[in-house]
Amino acid sequence: MDEKNISIRRAKRGDLRQIVSIETSSFKDPWDESAFVDALFYSSSTFFVAEAEEKIAGFVTAGVEDTSEAVYGHIMNIAVLPQFRKLGLGGRLLQRIEYECLVIGAAGVQLEVRVSNQEARRFYQKMGYSQVFLVGNYYSDGEDAILMMKWFE
């Protein structure tokens, strides 16, 4: 896949069918379409898709939270179609959402990842994220999550 043939743009309503398909192929507890409709409604400025080979190959969505002490981005969901993994697409999506959060005024970005998802944890560490703490019983099946954070300097 040639990097020139990848474009990242804001998600739109017509993308949801493909986004849900990517989600379903990526996670054992996928979001349903209504969750993506809500994300698009409430966080349209921080919801992006990556297009490759004339189809949506991945997506990322985040919210921006203000704790009154700091503003930070919260990556709610990121996924790439299996055939496009390990080609840099996930990193490009992550960089795009980080940039958007920085422009909005966030001091950093956080996300949660399954304790068992070693591959994702290594990817996030490579991208500059650090483990902050463990969140018990975070997922619907009772698995714990690791909250990871990347602070902007």
N, C-alpha and C positions, 0 to 999 in steps of 0.2 A: 504494500500500500504506500503510495507516494504521499508525503505530507501536504503537497500542494492540492491534492484531491480531497482534503478534509476541510470542512467548514464548520465553525461553531456559531450558532445563532440562538436568539431567544426562542423558547418553546412557544407553540401556539396550540390552540384547541384541536386543530386537525392532526396534530402529532400524537395525541393521546393513545390511539390504538396501538401504534408502534412502540410507544414508551411502555405501555402495560405489557406488551409481548416481551420486551427486553427484561422488564422486572420479573415476569413469571419464569423466564429462562435463567434468571440469576439468583433467585432467593427461594428458600424453602418456606418463608412466610411473607409472600409478596403483598405489597400494597394493592388495593383494588382501584378501579378507575376513579371512584369518587374521591379517594385520597389525592390523586393527581389533579382532579378538577379543583379541589380546594387549594392545593399548592399553586396551581396556575392562577387562581383568583387572588389569593392572599400574597403571593410572592412572585408575581410575573417578572419582576425586574431581576430576580435571582433564580431563574429557571432556564437552563440552556440545553440544547441538543447538539450532538456532533453528527454531521452527515458525511458519509463515506460511500463511495460506489453507488450514489444516487438513492441512498436510504439512510434512515436514522440508525446509527451504530451505537450510540450511547447517550446518556443524559446525566445531568446533575441538577439538584434543586436545593436551595438553602433559604433560611430565614435570617433576619437580622434581629438580634435581641439587645435590649438596653436594660442593664441591671441597676442603673443609676450610678454605678461605679465605673462601668465600662460598657462599650458597645462591642458586640462580637457577632460574627457570622456563625450560623449553625447549619452545617451540611446535614440535611435530612435524608437524602437519598442520592446515590450515585451508582450507575451500572453501565457496563459495556457488553454488547453481544459477545458471546464466547469466541466467535471467529475473528473478532477484532481486538481481543485481549493481548497484552504483551507487545503492542505495537506503538505505544505512546499516547493512545487516545485518552485513557483515563487520566494521565498526567496533564494533558492539555485541558481537559474538562476541569480538573481540580485547579489548575492555574487560572483559568477563566473565572471561576467562581470566587477564588481568593482575590483576584483583581477587583471584581465587582464589589466585594465586601470592603476592601480597602478604600475604594472610591466613595462608598457610602459612609465611611468613617469608622469602620470596625478596627479594633486594636488587635484582633486575631480571629481565628476560626476554630470551631470545635466540631467533633463528630463522635459518634459511637460506632463501635465495631465489635462483632461477636468475639468472645475469648477464643473460640475454636477456629476462627478465620485467620490462620497464620499468614497466608499469602497476602491478604488485605492489610494486615498489621505491618508486614514488612514493606509493602508499597507505601503506606502512609508515613512510616519512619523515614523511608528514602526521600519522601517529599517534604520532610522537615517537621513532622508531627511527633509529639512526645506523649507518652502515657501520663495521664493526670491522676485518675483513680478508677476503681472498679465500681460498676453499678450492678448490684445484685438483682437477679430475676428480671432483667430488662426486657427480654424478648418473650413472646407469647408462650414459648415452650419452656420457659424458666431459665434459659441460659443467661449467664451474666454478660455484660458488655464492658468494654474498656472505653472510657472517655479519653479521647486524644485531642490535643490542642496544638495549634501553631500560632505563635504570637508574631505580629508584624513588628519590624524594628524601625 
